[in-house]
C-alpha cells in the first residue's frame, strides 16, 4: 500500500503526522509572533525618518523572519539546532539558556504544543485532503494573530488581508462553504462590527474597537460563510463581556477583542454545524439542512 493510501485510510496516522508537523510549525510561529511586530515598528520608523528627511547613515541590521538567527535576548547566544527542537529542547535545557542560564518563557513550548494538538485535530476533522491544508492555514494564522493581539493589541494587515482572500479562494473551491456564502460572510463580518463601532464613535467621540477586529471577523466570515457569524459574534461578545470586563475592572486598561473572535471562530470551525443542529433541534426548527446551503 502506497504511503499516500496509508494517510488516506488511516486517519490517526495522518493526524499524528500532521500533529508532528504542527509542532515544527509552532516553533516557526513563535518567531513570527515575536518578529513581525518588531518588523512593523522598524518599517514605521524608517518611513518616518524618510518623511522627515533624517538620514543617520546607518542602514541597521537586517531583521526579518529569516535573519538574524535566533539568539538569547539576554546574552545574544546563538541558538544552535539541537537547542531549537520543539518541546524537547526546552525540557532538556530545563527552560534556561545554555549559556547565561536566563529563563526561557514557557509560552514557547506551550504554543508549539497547542499548535501540534490543534493541527492534529484539524487533520482528524478534514481528513487527507486539500481542505485540511486550507484549514491548517486558517488555524496557524489564528494562533499568530491571537498572540500578537494579546501582546500588542495589534492585528497585522499582512496576515488578516491575505487571510480574507484565501478564505474567498476556499469558498470558490467549495471547501468549507460556497463562494456566495463566503463573499456574504466577508462583507457581513466586516459591517457587523464596523457599523456599530462607527455609530458609537460618532455619538461618544471615542473609538469602540480597532478596525483590525472588523477585518478579522470578515476573515472568518470568508472562510466559514455568513451562517457562522451569529455564532462567532455571540461566543466572542459573551466571552469578552465576562473575561474582558473583569480585566478592565482589575487593571483599568483596555483589552484586545481579537483573541475572543479567534477562539470563537475556531470553535465555529470545529463544532459550528453540531451547535447549530443542536440549537435547531432544541427549538423544534426544521431548517438545519437548508441553513448552510
N, C-alpha and C positions, 0 to 999 in steps of 0.2 A: 504493500500500500504506500503510495506516494506521501511525502511529508505534508503536502497541502491537503490531501484527503484526511490525514490524521487530525489536522487542525479543524477541518470542517465537521468531522463526525465525532470528535471527542471534545466537547465544549470546555470541559475543565482543563484539559491540556492546553487549549488555546487561551483560556483565561489565565492560566499560570504563566504562560509565555508573555502575554500582554502585561500582566502584573509585574513581571521582571523588567520588561521594557519601561513600564511606568516608574519603577524605582530609578532607572537611569535618567529618564526624562525629568523626574522630580529633582534630581541633582542639578540639571540644567535650569530648571525653573527657579531654583534658589538664586542662580546667577542673574537671571532676568529680573527677578523681584528686587534684587539689590542694585543692579547696574542701570536699569532703564530709567528710573527717576534721576539718577546722577547724570546720565547722558542728556536727559531733557533739560536739566538745570544748566549744564555746561553749554548746551546749544542756545539757551536763552541768554546766557551771559555773553556768548560770542556775538549774537545778534545785537545785544545792547552795546557792546564795545564798537561794533561796526557802525551802528547808528550814530553813536556819539563821536565817532572818529578817533577812538582811543586805540593806539597800537603799541602794545608793550613789547613787541619784537620777539615774543616767545610763544611758539605755537602750542606748547604744552604737550603732555604725554598723550599718546593715542589711547583712547578709552572707549571701548565698545563691548559687545557681548563676547568677543573672542580675545581681545587684548586689553590690558596685560594679563598674564597668567594669574590665576587665583593665588592669593597670599594672605597671611595672617595680618589683620589690621593693627595688631599690637606691635609686632616686631618685624613685619614685612617678610617673614619667612615664606618662601615659595612653596606652595602646596604640591607635594610630589604625587605621582599617580596612585601609589598604594595608600596615600592618605585621603584619597578622594573617591573611595568605593562607597556607594550608598549604604547607609546604616552601619556596615561592618567597620569602616574606618573610624567613625565617631565612637563606636563601642570599644574598639581596640585601643584608641587613644584616650579612653575614659573621659571624653568630652573636653580634652585640653589640647592646646597646640603642642606639637612635639618639640618645639624649640623653646618658647618662652613660658609654656605651661599656663597661658591665659585660657580662660574658659571659652569653649565653642558653644554658642547658643543651641539649646535643644531643639529650637524651631527648625533647624536644617534637617535633621533626620526625621522629625515629625512630618514635615512637608513631603519628604521623599516617601515615607510610609503611607501617608494619606493618598498621594498620587498613585502609588502602586496598587493599593487596595481598590480605589475608585476606578482605576483603569481596568483592573480585573473584573469589576462589577459591570462596567460598560461592555466588556467582551462577552460576558455571560448573557447580557440583555440583547445585544445586537448580533452575536454570533460572528462567524468568519465571513465578513462581507465588507464592502466599501462603506456601508452605513456605519460600521464600527469605527473606521478611520475618521470619518467626519465627526462622530460623537466624541472621539478622543480629543480631537482638536478643540471642540467646544469645552470639554472638561478641563483641559490644560490651560486654555485661555482664561477660564473662570477662576482657576486656582491662582494664577498670576494676578489677575485683576483684584481678587479678594484681598490678597496680602498687600498689594501696593495701596489699595484704598484704605486698609487698616493702618498702614504705616504713614501715609502721606495725604490721605483724603483726596486721592487723585485717581482718575480712570483714564489712562492714556488713550488718545485717539488712534495711536499707532497699532493698538490691539483691537479696540472696540469697532472702529470703522471697517477694517478688513473682516472682522467677525460678522458684521451685518451683511457684507457682500457674500461671504462664504455661506451664511445662512440662506440667502436668496438662491445661491447655487444649489444648495442641498434641496431647497424647495423645487427647483427646476427639475432635478433628477428624482423627486418624489421620495427622498429618504425618510423624512420624518413627517412631512405634510406636503400638500400641493403647493405649486408656485403661487397660486392665487391666495391661499391661506397664509403663505409666508410673507407675501407683499403686504397684505392687510395687517398681519401681525407686526411687521416693522413700522408701518405708518401709525397704527393704533397704539403700539407700545410707546412710541415717541410722544404722541399727542396726549395720551392719558396722563402723563406726568407734566408735560410742558405747559399745557393749557391751565391747569390749576395753579402751577407754580408761577406762571406769568401773571395771572389774575391776583394771586396773593401778593406778589411783588408790587403790583400797581396800587393795591389797596393799602398795604402796610409800609411800603418803602423799603422792605427788607427782602433779601433773597431767601426763598424757601428751600431750595436744593440746587446742586450744581447741574449744569447741562449734561455732564457725563452720565448722570443717572437716567436721563431721558434716552440717551443713546444706548445705554446698557439694556434697558427694558426693550428697546427696539431690536437689539441684537437677539435677545431670547425670543421675541415675537417672530423674528425672521426665521429662526431655527425651528421653533416648535409650533408656529401657527398662532393665529389670533385666539383660538379656543383656549389656549393655556394662559392667556394674560389675566383673566379674572382670578385664577388660582394663584399665580405668581404675585399679583397685586395683593390679594388677601393675606397670603402667608408672610410676605415681606413686611407689609404695614403692621400686622399684628405683632410679629416678632420685634420690629423696630419700636413699637409702642411699649412693649414690655421691657425689653433689654435696653434700648436706646434712652428712653426717658429716665431709667434708673441711673444710667451713666451720667446723664445731664445733671440730675439732682446731686449725684455724688461728687462730680468733678466740676460742674458748672461750665462744661465745654460742649461745643457741637460734636456730633458723631457722624461717621460715614454711613450712608444708607446703602451704598453699593453692595457690601457683603451680604446684606439681607436679601437683596434682589438675586444675587448669585446663588445663595443657598436655596431660595425658593425656586429659582429656575432649574437647578439640578434635581430638586425634589419633583418638580413637574416633569422633567425628562424621565426619571426612573419610575415614578408612581402616578403620573398625571392621569393616564387613562383609567387606572384602577380607582383612583379617588373620585373621578367624575362618575364612573359606573356605580360606585357605592352610593354617591350622593343622589343619582337619579333613581336608584332602586329604593332608597330610604324614603324619598319623596313621591314615589309612585309615578315617576315620569318615564315615558317610553320613547325618549329621543336619543338614547345613548348611541345607537347605530348611525344615526344621521348627523349627530352633532359634529363629528370630526370630518364629515365629507366636505 
